[in-house]
Amino acid sequence: MRRLPLPLPPSLSVPRLSVLRADFTASLVVFLVALPLCVGVAVASGVPAELGLVTGIVGGLVTGLLPGSSLQVSGPAAGLTVLVYEAVQSYGLRALGVLVLAAGLLQLAMGALRLGRWFRAISVAVVHGMLAGIGLVLMAGQVYALADAKAPSSGLAKLAGIPGLVADTIGSGPSLTALALGAGTIVLLMVWPRLPAAVQTVPGSLAAVALATAATAVFDLPVARVEVRGLLDAVQPPGGSEFAQLAHIGTLSTVLAFTLIASAESLFSAAAVDRLHDGPRTDYDKELMAQGAGNAVCGALGALPMTAVIVRSAANLQAGARTKASRVLHGVWLLVFVVLLPGALGVIPVAALAGVLVVAGWKLIPVKTLGALWREHRGEAVVLGTTAGAIVVTNMFEGVVFGLLMAVVKTAWDTSHVHVEMDDGSDVVAVRVMGNATFLRLPKLLDQLEALPRDRPIELDLRRLRHLDHACEMALLGWADRHNGEGVEPVRVAHERPVSASGLSQGHPL
């Protein structure tokens, strides 16, 4: 008798099994992409390599389970490397957990207050400038790691020290060996996208690091390798003395920088991921709370801060992920790796990880769009460039604040258009001022008023102004007083409502 196949229960129907298979495969791909990046970001941040993996695990098992954006993947990001390094150098490794925990709690509070959607109001030029500045500083720092040299602390010092680094490297055999290893990693990552599709099933960063590691082991190359401390030794929850540092202004500004930059990067990543698929859209407030919960756990473990990472998220989508199960499973694979193969990190050459991060830093700079942005939106290009430059010259927080101020000034300049029309009649010069009169356009406005004829009365019509700020009002009063005080024909100002108690009202001579 022929045996008939048993029907599958509804929860294990064929469509459901296909989704599980797709998520399982995608999780392996994301794991292979995330592994070298987690380690590389940790090393570049000046913390034990294991802490980068801890953040990746939390990103999968905690943030990955929470609602918000179903398909984007979180973990340690190159965008926070510079800020983390500065924080560790200033306050110590044990204080990092407190900073990250406080940032996570702030993110939870902002999500609960439904502030997530407001991050969409941040100038895109500032965000791209922030990422470009991070990329420049990251690349400048990793150039030193390519040669197994110690990088200076500030961005300017990194750039200024490159000529000396070149001279020292040329005269050192081990440094040249490390440089060749790192340069080979960079070249491989650049040509990897052009290789056949069958080859690209292995993530380029993993292949590059694996080949560099194999070459180091086979030829016993005299290069620096990743220092392994063990997971239990690396995880150091913050204590009472570290929490006391939150009373200082410097630590509070670092917490604020962590919060704003991590939140902005995560939510902009969510917007980018939403454009890559047709599934449910991101709930920005819930995603902000998910990121906050993940950072709170990372802080409690003394690990690196996390953000949503567009590289891993794109890999997740391209691998065919359907649900959040793929990102949760990628956290499981990272945990299994840390538990079963902790010593494997100790054979990875630092120069290879530096090469991976040099390429990651380059990708943060919007090179392909800068030309078009300059031609079509020159003001936005200026904001982007000044934000990036300010980050290189000062630090992350001050550079972003400067960029936001530049964006506000640029917006105010764009909206404060003032147009002056003159009707030069035989008896009276009629002047109409239209638009938004702000202090930014005041020099142009006064130049046009000073050029008016002085042999006839002037009627200055302000009724078509949509906005008149205090600086322009006082300047107009001053100009009218000077004009009338010279004994020439009077100025009369027409306005639909009194503007000040000093006489700038409809039909009254000044």
Buried (B, 14 or more C-beta within 10 A) or exposed (E): EEEEEEEEEEEEEEEEEEBBEBBEBBBBBBBBBBBBBBBBBBBBBBBBBBBBBBBBBBBBBBBBBBEBBBBBBBBBBBBBBBBBBBBBEEBEBBBBBBBBBBBBBBBBBBBEEEBBEBBEEBBEBBBBBBBBBBBBBBBBBBBBBBBBBEBBEBBEEBBEBEEEBEEEBEEBEBBEBBBBBBBBBBEBBEEBEEEEEEEBEBBBBBBBBBBBBEBBEEEEBEBBBBEBBEBEEBBBBBEEEBBEBBEEEEBBBBBBBBBBBBBBBBBBBBBBBBEBBEBEEBBBBBBBBBBBBBBBBBBBBBBBBBBBBBBBBBBBBEBBBBBBBBBBBBBBBBBEBBEEEBEBBEEBBBBBBBBBBBBBBBBBBBEEEBEEBBEEEEBBBBBBBBBBBBBBBBBBBBBBBBBBBBBEEBEBEEEBEBEBEBEEEEEBBBBBBBBBBBBBBBEEBBEBBEEBEEEBBBBBBBEEBEEBBEEBBBBBBEBBBEBBEEEBBEBBBBBEEEBBEEBBBBEEEB
